[in-house]
Amino acid sequence: MLLIPGLSSGGNVWDGTVEHFQTTYQCHVFTLAGFAGQPPLDPVGEPFLAQIRDALCRYIRVQKLKKPVLVGHSLGAFMAFWIGATMPDEIGAVVAVDGVPFFPALQDASATPESAQAMAFFISTPLKLQTPEQFRRGNRAMLRSMITDPKEVERIGAVSDRSTPSAVGAALYEIMTTDLRPQVSAITAPVLLVGATASAADASQKSQLEANYRAQVAAIPRHQVVFAPKARHFIQLDEPAFLFEQIESFLRQMQIIPEK
């Protein structure tokens, strides 16, 4: 099982997940370049995310991992979709934890990479120029909006605060302007998408948000979509028992792990 964290996050976002699954799976936990104290790519350059994708694909092949389960959160889920489409015959399953093939279309179904470009530039450019202290303040504010438990905000923030702003900005720009939806139909592995809907303001918004999640993976031949009703963005921290149950049920159903 390969566990890929999201934007600026360290591998410690998966501590509870590893504790739960380590008796069933050999767990490989990543922290991406430039995030959470890891050295950035030199130079950071562009395309940033394609380099990360290629490195993860090489890792799978060099380690001779047979049909690994890719579990990704947010940006990590985006990478899992990309890897699954790039090397479909070598992946056992994809589990996307509140991450999708094209993030702007989650809120605006009509979004395109072109329509998202101006906003992506507006958000990412100042981020790349932040000092470490400016990044820390912004990062903590973001985490407080995405994680329910203040103790978990502190635990995750203590690591992710050490991300390199230029790397985070580059990744943010690219994830907002890269649309994998035309590619994900190539994924032959079963896919589970677990969405978080607690942020929806009302029933109407929740219904639309759920429809947008489903549309993102509609082209994938074998997929399931479920929703964590009480979780913000970090489902593995807000609703771990729910997430683990959904993953286990899905993998048993797909005959990837045996029935208990």
C-alpha positions as CSV (number, residue, x, y, z in Angstrom):
1,M,0.0,0.0,0.0
2,L,1.5,3.3,-1.1
3,L,0.3,6.3,0.9
4,I,0.6,9.7,-0.7
5,P,-0.1,12.9,1.2
6,G,-1.6,16.2,-0.1
7,L,-0.3,19.7,-0.7
8,S,2.4,20.6,1.8
9,S,1.6,17.6,4.0
10,G,4.1,15.2,5.5
11,G,3.7,11.4,5.7
12,N,2.5,11.8,9.3
13,V,-1.1,12.4,8.0
14,W,-1.1,8.7,7.4
15,D,0.1,7.6,10.9
16,G,-3.3,6.2,12.0
17,T,-3.9,4.6,8.5
18,V,-0.6,2.8,8.7
19,E,-1.3,1.6,12.3
20,H,-4.6,0.2,11.0
21,F,-3.4,-1.5,7.8
22,Q,0.2,-2.5,8.6
23,T,-0.8,-6.0,9.6
24,T,-2.5,-6.5,6.2
25,Y,-0.2,-4.5,3.9
26,Q,3.4,-3.5,3.6
27,C,2.9,0.3,3.8
28,H,5.1,2.7,1.9
29,V,4.6,6.3,3.1
30,F,5.8,9.3,1.1
31,T,6.5,12.9,1.6
32,L,6.7,14.8,-1.7
33,A,9.7,16.9,-2.7
34,G,9.6,20.4,-1.2
35,F,6.9,19.5,1.4
36,A,7.2,19.1,5.1
37,G,10.9,19.7,5.3
38,Q,11.9,17.5,2.3
39,P,14.3,19.2,-0.1
40,P,12.6,20.7,-3.2
41,L,13.4,19.7,-6.7
42,D,16.5,21.6,-7.9
43,P,15.4,23.7,-9.6
44,V,11.7,23.5,-8.6
45,G,11.0,24.1,-12.3
46,E,8.0,23.2,-14.3
47,P,6.3,20.9,-14.8
48,F,6.6,20.1,-11.1
49,L,3.9,17.4,-10.7
50,A,4.9,15.4,-13.8
51,Q,8.3,15.0,-12.2
52,I,6.7,13.7,-9.0
53,R,4.5,11.3,-11.0
54,D,7.5,9.9,-12.9
55,A,9.4,9.5,-9.6
56,L,6.6,7.5,-8.0
57,C,6.2,5.3,-11.1
58,R,9.9,4.6,-11.0
59,Y,9.7,3.7,-7.3
60,I,7.0,1.2,-8.0
61,R,9.1,-0.4,-10.7
62,V,12.4,-0.3,-9.0
63,Q,10.9,-1.8,-5.8
64,K,9.2,-4.4,-7.9
65,L,5.9,-3.8,-6.2
66,K,3.2,-6.1,-7.6
67,K,-0.2,-4.4,-8.0
68,P,0.1,-2.0,-5.1
69,V,-2.9,-0.2,-3.7
70,L,-2.4,3.6,-4.1
71,V,-4.0,5.6,-1.3
72,G,-3.8,9.4,-1.9
73,H,-5.2,12.4,-0.1
74,S,-6.1,15.6,-2.0
75,L,-3.1,16.3,-4.2
76,G,-1.9,12.7,-3.3
77,A,-5.2,11.4,-4.7
78,F,-4.7,13.4,-7.9
79,M,-1.2,11.8,-8.2
80,A,-2.8,8.3,-7.6
81,F,-5.2,8.9,-10.5
82,W,-2.4,10.0,-12.7
83,I,-0.2,7.0,-11.8
84,G,-3.2,4.7,-12.3
85,A,-3.7,6.1,-15.8
86,T,0.0,6.1,-16.7
87,M,0.7,2.5,-15.7
88,P,-2.7,0.8,-15.6
89,D,-1.4,-2.8,-15.8
90,E,0.8,-2.3,-12.7
91,I,-1.7,-0.9,-10.2
92,G,-4.0,-3.0,-8.0
93,A,-6.4,-0.3,-6.8
94,V,-6.7,3.4,-6.3
95,V,-8.2,5.0,-3.2
96,A,-8.8,8.7,-3.5
97,V,-9.3,10.5,-0.1
98,D,-11.1,13.8,-1.0
99,G,-9.1,14.2,-4.1
100,V,-10.2,14.3,-7.8
101,P,-8.8,14.4,-11.3
102,F,-9.5,18.2,-11.8
103,F,-10.0,20.2,-8.6
104,P,-11.6,23.4,-10.1
105,A,-14.5,21.4,-11.5
106,L,-15.4,20.1,-8.0
107,Q,-16.8,23.6,-7.2
108,D,-17.6,24.7,-10.8
109,A,-18.6,21.8,-13.1
110,S,-18.0,24.1,-16.1
111,A,-14.4,24.9,-15.2
112,T,-11.5,24.2,-17.7
113,P,-7.8,24.5,-17.3
114,E,-8.0,27.7,-19.3
115,S,-10.7,29.3,-17.2
116,A,-8.9,28.3,-14.0
117,Q,-5.5,29.7,-15.1
118,A,-6.0,33.3,-14.0
119,M,-7.1,32.3,-10.5
120,A,-4.4,29.7,-10.3
121,F,-1.8,32.4,-11.1
122,F,-3.4,34.9,-8.6
123,I,-3.3,32.4,-5.8
124,S,0.0,30.6,-6.4
125,T,2.3,33.6,-7.3
126,P,2.2,35.3,-3.9
127,L,2.5,32.0,-2.2
128,K,5.8,31.3,-4.0
129,L,7.2,34.5,-2.6
130,Q,6.2,34.0,1.0
131,T,8.7,33.9,3.9
132,P,8.7,30.8,6.1
133,E,6.8,32.7,8.8
134,Q,4.2,34.0,6.3
135,F,3.8,30.5,5.0
136,R,3.4,29.1,8.5
137,R,0.6,31.5,9.4
138,G,-1.3,30.8,6.2
139,N,-0.7,27.1,6.5
140,R,-2.2,27.0,10.0
141,A,-5.2,29.0,9.0
142,M,-5.8,26.6,6.1
143,L,-5.4,23.5,8.3
144,R,-7.9,24.9,10.9
145,S,-10.5,25.0,8.1
146,M,-9.7,21.5,7.0
147,I,-9.2,19.5,10.2
148,T,-11.7,19.4,13.1
149,D,-9.5,18.5,16.0
150,P,-7.2,21.4,17.1
151,K,-4.6,18.8,18.4
152,E,-4.4,17.3,14.9
153,V,-4.0,20.8,13.4
154,E,-1.0,21.2,15.7
155,R,0.4,17.8,14.9
156,I,0.1,18.1,11.1
157,G,1.1,21.8,11.1
158,A,4.3,21.2,13.0
159,V,5.5,19.2,10.0
160,S,3.8,20.8,7.1
161,D,4.9,24.3,8.3
162,R,8.4,23.3,7.0
163,S,7.3,23.2,3.4
164,T,9.1,25.3,0.8
165,P,6.7,28.0,-0.4
166,S,8.0,28.0,-4.0
167,A,7.4,24.2,-4.2
168,V,3.9,24.5,-2.7
169,G,3.0,27.4,-5.1
170,A,4.3,25.5,-8.1
171,A,2.2,22.4,-7.2
172,L,-0.9,24.5,-6.5
173,Y,-0.7,26.2,-9.8
174,E,-0.3,22.9,-11.7
175,I,-3.1,21.1,-9.8
176,M,-5.5,23.9,-10.7
177,T,-4.5,23.9,-14.4
178,T,-4.1,20.2,-15.0
179,D,-7.2,18.2,-16.0
180,L,-6.8,14.4,-15.8
181,R,-10.4,13.7,-16.6
182,P,-9.7,12.8,-20.2
183,Q,-7.0,10.4,-19.0
184,V,-8.6,8.5,-16.2
185,S,-10.7,6.3,-18.5
186,A,-7.4,4.4,-19.0
187,I,-7.4,3.3,-15.4
188,T,-8.2,-0.4,-15.3
189,A,-7.8,-0.9,-11.5
190,P,-10.8,-0.4,-9.3
191,V,-11.2,3.1,-7.9
192,L,-12.7,4.2,-4.6
193,L,-13.4,7.9,-4.2
194,V,-14.2,9.1,-0.7
195,G,-15.5,12.6,-0.7
196,A,-16.0,15.0,2.2
197,T,-19.2,16.9,2.3
198,A,-19.3,18.5,5.8
199,S,-18.4,21.9,4.3
200,A,-21.6,22.1,2.3
201,A,-23.8,25.0,3.4
202,D,-27.1,23.3,2.8
203,A,-28.8,20.2,1.3
204,S,-28.9,21.7,-2.2
205,Q,-25.2,22.5,-2.2
206,K,-24.4,19.1,-0.8
207,S,-26.4,17.4,-3.6
208,Q,-24.5,19.4,-6.2
209,L,-21.2,18.7,-4.6
210,E,-21.9,15.0,-4.6
211,A,-22.9,15.1,-8.2
212,N,-19.6,16.9,-9.1
213,Y,-17.6,14.2,-7.2
214,R,-19.3,11.5,-9.2
215,A,-18.8,13.2,-12.5
216,Q,-15.1,13.4,-11.9
217,V,-14.7,9.6,-12.0
218,A,-17.6,8.6,-14.3
219,A,-15.3,7.6,-17.1
220,I,-13.4,5.1,-15.0
221,P,-14.6,1.6,-15.8
222,R,-14.7,0.3,-12.2
223,H,-15.4,2.9,-9.5
224,Q,-17.3,3.6,-6.4
225,V,-18.0,6.9,-4.7
226,V,-18.9,7.3,-1.0
227,F,-19.2,10.4,1.2
228,A,-17.9,11.0,4.7
229,P,-20.7,13.2,6.1
230,K,-18.9,14.6,9.2
231,A,-15.4,15.1,7.8
232,R,-13.8,18.2,6.5
233,H,-11.0,17.7,4.0
234,F,-8.7,15.4,6.1
235,I,-11.1,12.4,6.3
236,Q,-8.3,10.2,7.6
237,L,-8.1,12.4,10.7
238,D,-11.8,13.5,11.0
239,E,-13.5,10.2,10.4
240,P,-10.8,7.5,10.4
241,A,-13.1,4.6,11.4
242,F,-15.5,5.4,8.6
243,L,-12.6,5.7,6.1
244,F,-10.9,2.4,7.1
245,E,-14.2,0.6,7.0
246,Q,-14.9,1.9,3.5
247,I,-11.4,1.0,2.2
248,E,-11.6,-2.5,3.7
249,S,-15.1,-3.2,2.3
250,F,-14.0,-1.9,-1.1
251,L,-10.8,-4.0,-1.3
252,R,-12.6,-7.1,-0.1
253,Q,-15.4,-6.6,-2.6
254,M,-12.7,-6.2,-5.4
255,Q,-11.0,-9.4,-4.0
256,I,-7.8,-7.5,-3.3
257,I,-7.8,-8.5,0.4
258,P,-9.5,-11.7,1.6
259,E,-12.7,-11.9,3.6
260,K,-12.1,-11.8,7.4
